[in-house]
Amino acid sequence: MTIVWYCQYVWGMGHLFRSLELARALSGHRVVLVAGGQEVALDLPGHVELVRLPALFMDERFTTLIPGVAGRSVEAIQRERREALAALFERARPEIFIVELYPFGRTAFGFELEPLLAATRGRVRTVCSLRDVLVEKRDPRAYEARVVDALNRWFDLLLIHSDERLLPLDDTFSRVGDIRVPKVYTGFVAPRPDPEKGRELRRDLGLAPGQKLVVASSGGGRAGYRLLKPVLAACRRLQGRRGLRLALFTGPFMAEAEFDDLQAEAGEDLVVQRFTPRFLDYLSAADLSISLAGYNTCMNLLATGVPALVLPYARQREQPLRVERLKPYLPLTVLSEEDLAPERLAPVIESGLQLKPRLGPPPVNLAGAARTARCLENWPDGCPPSA
């Protein structure tokens, strides 16, 4: 089976890495992962082919398209992307087309998706891949009407990557009952950690017995400086008393000036890097995680059980709602903006280092990747899919 998986990310890396984790689970099939955002180094399994579209970004308000190449117009890039997608479908001839988030989001990319959906309707089974929580819209009634119309017109299946017991789609989308295509809750999507690799990493880092490792991160990095700057200052305050080690990952999209400022304050036990392919191993090795509260980060915390301090992005409901629902299942402390003063943050970190990791299997459904693969594989023509 050939699957084309479209993922347009415009701000962070969460959508891309969740799509890649889902693609990995489809190991018995050919998956063509179409990525349309800023280039990120990816570790691809052999069955996944990466096709990069000419990059388009969006501004901080998610209202205006921005060309990814200086000197090129948005219109020229849009035309090139439409042509590239049409050529890809002619070459790959997929049985299934999976679209990440759209039509619940990424409506600015309807210029290329709507012609493709219209051209392939009836020839290719089309799936919407959706995370757990939707962000607020200025006109909810018009938004939900548009989404329902697009789903019922263009799509054959809606996969919701959430645990229905904790975060049902109804919580952030009131017209679920009007969606006529089959809906399947897959469970959350999270890579499986290997505790032994965490222990190996502690040895590789030369950590003394009992020495504390703090891992700080900010996803893609565009919104991470306001958290990571005070974390670095607070850990510097604690170093003399606690002898702790800080591994700080800014994310590949952090502005160069912000990264350079953090790097200038790094030291032997205060290490600043943009990215690591071993991030899950770091969490398995850590005594404390400090981060924002995006989907992928929260799933990694659930999977590893590491104690955590999280700062939800408060301007939208997505991260606060996710943290509220998941907090009972994690050794978790929620940070506020007031906590970010280094003199206040240092004792919060000390308290976080006293928390015990959660032992045993995660208490929520994290089998989203495997269930997604099973659902697609058990979807014969003419039959409703099931997980």
TORSEZA-183087 format. One record per residue (C-alpha): residue in three letters; x, y, z. Coordinates in steps of 0.001 Angstrom, whole numbers, plus 500000, padded with zeros to 6 digits. Layout:
ALAXYZ/...
! end
This chain:
MET500000500000500000/THR501247503481499115/ILE500316506369501428/VAL500979510051500812/TRP501125511956504114/TYR500866515760503863/CYS502193517790506808/GLN502483521568506623/TYR504031522958509802/VAL504352526724510197/TRP505586527459513733/GLY507044524535515681/MET508011520912515007/GLY505182519098516775/HIS503009518436513728/LEU505996517158511746/PHE507350514831514429/ARG503904513433515239/SER503371512722511514/LEU506778511056511330/GLU506029508866514361/LEU502776507775512721/ALA504554507121509423/ARG507130504961511225/ALA504351502682512449/LEU503327501937508854/SER506491499927508333/GLY504927497391505992/HIS503959500054503474/ARG505413502792501314/VAL504900506201502915/VAL505657509454501107/LEU505907512213503730/VAL505269515626502178/ALA506691518443504318/GLY506120522092503591/GLY507855523998506398/GLN511352525016507410/GLU513882522251506853/VAL514650520046509867/ALA517073517123509996/LEU515044513907510195/ASP515972510302510908/LEU513813508512508342/PRO513127504766508329/GLY513674502957505049/HIS509993502785504073/VAL509483506560504341/GLU510354508871501443/LEU510572512590502223/VAL509342515115499669/ARG509977518746500569/LEU507746521386499041/PRO509150524902498550/ALA508853526405502018/LEU506010528675503080/PHE505707530029506617/MET503120532117508432/ASP503419535207510596/GLU502961535091514380/ARG499211535678514012/PHE498864532777511554/THR497151535065509044/THR499754535838506352/LEU501834533510504204/ILE505554534283504049/PRO507909532907501361/GLY510627530621502682/VAL513094531826500060/ALA514088535483499934/GLY513291537207496676/ARG510510534832495651/SER506851535772495676/VAL504210533823497575/GLU502270533407494321/ALA505243531820492520/ILE505835529377495384/GLN502128528492495521/ARG502160527681491806/GLU505298525548492171/ARG503815523653495131/ARG500559522879493298/GLU502531521545490344/ALA504792519476492617/LEU501838517871494411/ALA500080517030491139/ALA503282515447489801/LEU503776513494493033/PHE500300511968492868/GLU500833511053489228/ARG504123509344490135/ALA503207507707493470/ARG499576506753492695/PRO498667506366496392/GLU495774504348497726/ILE495485506625500784/PHE496072510378501175/ILE496478511594504775/VAL496256515318505527/GLU497545516522508878/LEU495191519016510631/TYR493334520372507567/PRO490437521288507404/PHE490509522018511175/GLY493514524252510540/ARG495982525309507819/THR493168526869505809/ALA495726529208504204/PHE496962526118502354/GLY493600525422500786/PHE495085526895497585/GLU496870523558496998/LEU494785521114499026/GLU491319521835497627/PRO492322521292493953/LEU494136518090494964/LEU491215516799497008/ALA488817517546494158/ALA491049515883491565/THR491552512696493600/ARG488031512318494996/GLY486715508831494379/ARG490148507497493371/VAL492061507879496649/ARG490771507381500192/THR491386510595502106/VAL492047510857505848/CYS492298513794508259/SER494898513283511014/LEU494013515451514021/ARG495582516108517425/ASP493713516317520731/VAL492847520006521265/LEU491793522716518802/VAL492626526380519280/GLU489935529053519538/LYS488630530825516431/ARG487319534370516082/ASP484043533168514568/PRO483420529656515947/ARG480104529113514157/ALA481483529951510720/TYR484647527956511414/GLU482814524811512496/ALA480400525037509574/ARG483311525259507134/VAL485123522311508767/VAL482045520063508760/ASP481336520900505116/ALA484929520164504050/LEU485133516902506016/ASN481855515580504656/ARG482704516648501085/TRP486345515641500703/PHE487244513087503395/ASP486590509420504128/LEU487932509147507683/LEU488842511288510694/LEU491626509985512971/ILE491721511754516353/HIS495055511254518115/SER493748511491521658/ASP492475509379524519/GLU488707509898524347/ARG488372509490528127/LEU490579512533528759/LEU490327514855525785/PRO487370514124523500/LEU487054516279520397/ASP483664517510521673/ASP485504519619524265/THR486826521992521604/PHE484530521325518630/SER480782521474519227/ARG479572519970515928/VAL481162516525516156/GLY477710515014515721/ASP477400516619512262/ILE480535514917510940/ARG479272512084508737/VAL482593510374507980/PRO483805507658510395/LYS485673508969513440/VAL488330506865515190/TYR490121507743518427/THR493573506222518106/GLY494993507181521488/PHE497815509683521939/VAL500897509402519731/ALA504178508981521608/PRO507454507193520885/ARG508289504423523334/PRO511241505235525633/ASP513991502759526496/PRO515004503177530163/GLU518302501389529516/LYS519253504067526983/GLY518583506644529690/ARG520965504857532033/GLU523552504602529250/LEU523247508325528593/ARG523872509163532251/ARG527081507125532009/ASP528019508814528722/LEU527532512228530330/GLY529768511245533245/LEU527126511989535866/ALA528180511069539382/PRO525863508823541450/GLY523135511021542857/GLN524010513985540626/LYS520857515629539288/LEU520218516119535582/VAL517771518832534493/VAL516599518808530863/ALA515080522047529556/SER513454522355526123/SER511121524502524061/GLY509959522429521094/GLY510780524197517837/GLY512143527141519781/ARG510377530172518357/ALA508581530840521651/GLY511137529311524021/TYR513528532104524946/ARG511290533596527649/LEU511381530238529482/LEU514919529054528786/LYS516668532327529699/PRO515420532284533336/VAL515931528500533556/LEU519599528967532695/ALA519958531758535260/ALA518158529773537967/CYS520266526658537384/ARG523408528762537606/ARG522220529888541061/LEU521690526265542098/GLN524918524862540733/GLY527056525621543756/ARG524603524115546234/ARG523268521201544218/GLY526009520316541738/LEU523345519777539127/ARG523820519363535375/LEU521638521242532887/ALA521075520055529307/LEU519182522826527525/PHE517765522364524015/THR516557525545522341/GLY514935523993519261/PRO516147524560515686/PHE513870527533515018/MET515018529807517865/ALA516270533163516557/GLU520038533291516129/ALA520463536242518499/GLU518487534465521243/PHE520464531253520795/ASP523764533151520889/ASP522708534904524099/LEU521945531580525804/GLN525131530017524442/ALA527170532869525910/GLU525938531928529396/ALA526603528193528991/GLY529302526429530950/GLU530770523007531637/ASP527655521774533460/LEU525237524169531764/VAL525127522868528203/VAL523133524683525489/GLN522350522975522163/ARG519788523539519458/PHE518681519941519026/THR519441516323519877/PRO518177513165518155/ARG518376511511521614/PHE515846513752523328/LEU513730510861524614/ASP516885509276526089/TYR517606512569527839/LEU514150512555529401/SER514632508933530472/ALA517930509968532101/ALA516637513181533685/ASP515621513923537244/LEU513534516895536082/SER512170518238532784/ILE511363521933532245/SER509415522793529106/LEU506416524298527403/ALA503294522121527107/GLY502883521209523462/TYR501384517889522373/ASN504643516025521704/THR506346517249524872/CYS503403516213527063/MET503297512787525418/ASN507034512356526064/LEU506477513249529717/LEU503665510718529976/ALA505759508033528315/THR508850508525530507/GLY507141509493533798/VAL509879512056534527/PRO508974514828537028/ALA508311518051535165/LEU507793521784535353/VAL505697523035532429/LEU504777526513531254/PRO501586526352529134/TYR501187528953526409/ALA498412530988528021/ARG497129532982525012/GLN495303529954523623/ARG493347527231525384/GLU495269524338523826/GLN498191523938526250/PRO496380524960529474/LEU493541522514528738/ARG495938519684527915/VAL497900520251531125/GLU494723520437533205/ARG493547517036531937/LEU496935515301532123/LYS498181516727535418/PRO496587513976537597/TYR498666511388535713/LEU502066513079535978/PRO504491514270538682/LEU503923517776537376/THR504165521402538521/VAL502559524109536372/LEU504573527313536063/SER503129530798535713/GLU504725533875534182/GLU505445535143537697/ASP507589532064538351/LEU510036533022535604/ALA512058535455537705/PRO515280533462538373/GLU515122534093542119/ARG511610532581542193/LEU512334529843539695/ALA515371528443541527/PRO513413527182544574/VAL510677525817542271/ILE513349523786540471/GLU514681522582543823/SER511181521440544767/GLY510756519764541387/LEU513950517785541971/GLN512308516269545061/LEU509433514808543031/LYS509492511078542375/PRO509172509733538821/ARG506017507855537916/LEU506781504147537810/GLY505044501544535714/PRO503217501880532400/PRO501575505200531497/PRO497996505468532793/VAL496581506778529503/ASN496409505394525973/LEU499696506203524184/ALA499282503578521459/GLY498163506087518835/ALA500784505206516231/ALA500179501447516348/ARG496394501883516369/THR496573504283513410/ALA498541501714511410/ARG496102498949512350/CYS493133501113511419/LEU494495501899507951/GLU495543498309507331/ASN492094496999508337/TRP490225499335506009/PRO489088497295503013/ASP487138499016500284/GLY483547499599501192/CYS483957498854504909/PRO484178501347507767/PRO487615501386509420/SER488183500500513038/ALA491100500755515464/
! end
